[in-house]
Amino acid sequence: MKANSCRWRRRFRLRSSSPVSGLTWLLVFVPFVAVFLLIGRYTMAGVITLAAVSSAWLARRWRRRTNDGPLIGFSVFGALLILFIVLPILNLLFTTAPGRILATARDQTVEAALLITVSSAGVATLVSLAFGIPLGYVLARERFAGKAMVEAIVDMPVVIPHTVAGIALLFIFGRAGILGGPLHSAFGILFSDTYWGIVLAMLFVGIPFVVNQSRDGFMKVDPRMENVARSLGASRFEAFLRVTIPLTWRSLLSAAIMTWARGVSEFGSVAVIAYYPRTINTLLFEWYNFFGYEYTKPLAALLLVVALAIFATLRTVAAVTRAEHD
């Protein structure tokens, strides 16, 4: 019995002395403290104070076992950063009555706006993949004059203010735009204040995610593997489909998730080129301007819950698929 007790003590000490275990406790404990304090309706000062005390206490206990001061300091800063991220989210969720969220979800206007947002982001993601993956492959495999300029152009939607992006798109695809005018007069195609204008704006801001992540994924695949497939009789396109794509599916899936999430969260460019039909973000902005903060809280909480649920589902599917593939 005594031997078993000593063995369990040694095993516990080994686990406690693990840097990964200490880091996990340090980073995860702060959000739980925030949840506890929010439920208990404490003030922001209480949240920050207790989080700091908890982090210092954990760091002190951990340092006795690891003697790694810099890693402990980095973990404390990381814990504060996590607190900065989760605190507004938790505050919004825990200070909004579930009944108000459910009532808002049943509103037909909200349902229509949510459907438009999710579907248009999905269409924009599919178009981004169709055009972004080939460009990412070219950037990963070829060296040519002006390559740096092309990569800089791809990154421009990230740095351009989104309202400016909407105005720029409007001058091109609006009713009197360079392309929008002829398309409207010749074929009746209209982008401004239509569903396809929303897709266009989401496509513009989401392209960098697909191109950059697919390029990085293709760069990790050794070109000699494609050459082997081609030496066995496969064309370049067949080698791309049968060799390169299966080896980069994780990067492509991550690119699709990020592009879709970016489209769902887009507001500035969408509001300029296609304020109607209203997306969920446009509706949220409109309610806030007309009715104020308290009236808008249930809609904001609903949007947060939906986004987190879908994002968690996609990440779970990706993790399960990765495990099955491995």
FENWO-V590247 format. One record per residue. RES is the residue in one letter. NEAR is the number of other C-alpha atoms within 12 Angstrom. Layout:
((RES & NEAR) (RES & NEAR))
This chain:
((M & 7) (K & 8) (A & 9) (N & 10) (S & 11) (C & 12) (R & 13) (W & 14) (R & 14) (R & 14) (R & 14) (F & 14) (R & 19) (L & 17) (R & 18) (S & 23) (S & 22) (S & 21) (P & 26) (V & 19) (S & 22) (G & 33) (L & 31) (T & 24) (W & 29) (L & 40) (L & 33) (V & 28) (F & 32) (V & 39) (P & 35) (F & 25) (V & 34) (A & 38) (V & 29) (F & 22) (L & 26) (L & 28) (I & 19) (G & 16) (R & 17) (Y & 19) (T & 17) (M & 21) (A & 14) (G & 19) (V & 32) (I & 25) (T & 20) (L & 26) (A & 35) (A & 29) (V & 21) (S & 28) (S & 37) (A & 25) (W & 21) (L & 31) (A & 34) (R & 21) (R & 23) (W & 32) (R & 26) (R & 19) (R & 21) (T & 25) (N & 18) (D & 21) (G & 18) (P & 13) (L & 20) (I & 32) (G & 23) (F & 18) (S & 33) (V & 34) (F & 23) (G & 25) (A & 36) (L & 32) (L & 21) (I & 25) (L & 33) (F & 21) (I & 16) (V & 26) (L & 30) (P & 22) (I & 27) (L & 28) (N & 31) (L & 28) (L & 28) (F & 25) (T & 26) (T & 29) (A & 19) (P & 19) (G & 15) (R & 22) (I & 28) (L & 20) (A & 19) (T & 28) (A & 26) (R & 18) (D & 17) (Q & 13) (T & 22) (V & 31) (E & 24) (A & 20) (A & 31) (L & 34) (L & 24) (I & 34) (T & 41) (V & 34) (S & 25) (S & 37) (A & 42) (G & 29) (V & 29) (A & 40) (T & 41) (L & 28) (V & 26) (S & 41) (L & 36) (A & 21) (F & 22) (G & 33) (I & 38) (P & 27) (L & 28) (G & 36) (Y & 35) (V & 24) (L & 30) (A & 28) (R & 25) (E & 18) (R & 12) (F & 13) (A & 10) (G & 12) (K & 18) (A & 15) (M & 13) (V & 20) (E & 25) (A & 17) (I & 19) (V & 29) (D & 22) (M & 21) (P & 28) (V & 21) (V & 15) (I & 19) (P & 17) (H & 27) (T & 23) (V & 25) (A & 31) (G & 37) (I & 24) (A & 24) (L & 37) (L & 33) (F & 21) (I & 25) (F & 33) (G & 32) (R & 26) (A & 19) (G & 22) (I & 17) (L & 22) (G & 27) (G & 22) (P & 19) (L & 20) (H & 19) (S & 16) (A & 11) (F & 11) (G & 12) (I & 21) (L & 29) (F & 36) (S & 37) (D & 28) (T & 27) (Y & 32) (W & 30) (G & 40) (I & 49) (V & 44) (L & 42) (A & 51) (M & 49) (L & 41) (F & 42) (V & 44) (G & 44) (I & 42) (P & 38) (F & 40) (V & 42) (V & 42) (N & 38) (Q & 37) (S & 42) (R & 34) (D & 28) (G & 31) (F & 36) (M & 24) (K & 22) (V & 26) (D & 18) (P & 22) (R & 16) (M & 22) (E & 28) (N & 21) (V & 20) (A & 22) (R & 20) (S & 14) (L & 13) (G & 13) (A & 18) (S & 17) (R & 21) (F & 18) (E & 20) (A & 25) (F & 29) (L & 21) (R & 20) (V & 26) (T & 36) (I & 29) (P & 21) (L & 27) (T & 29) (W & 29) (R & 29) (S & 32) (L & 36) (L & 31) (S & 31) (A & 36) (A & 40) (I & 35) (M & 35) (T & 40) (W & 38) (A & 35) (R & 35) (G & 42) (V & 43) (S & 34) (E & 39) (F & 35) (G & 30) (S & 38) (V & 48) (A & 38) (V & 33) (I & 42) (A & 36) (Y & 30) (Y & 26) (P & 31) (R & 33) (T & 43) (I & 45) (N & 37) (T & 35) (L & 31) (L & 34) (F & 25) (E & 22) (W & 23) (Y & 19) (N & 14) (F & 13) (F & 14) (G & 15) (Y & 19) (E & 20) (Y & 21) (T & 28) (K & 29) (P & 33) (L & 42) (A & 36) (A & 35) (L & 34) (L & 37) (L & 31) (V & 24) (V & 27) (A & 27) (L & 20) (A & 15) (I & 20) (F & 25) (A & 17) (T & 15) (L & 22) (R & 22) (T & 17) (V & 18) (A & 23) (A & 17) (V & 14) (T & 15) (R & 19) (A & 11) (E & 9) (H & 12) (D & 9))
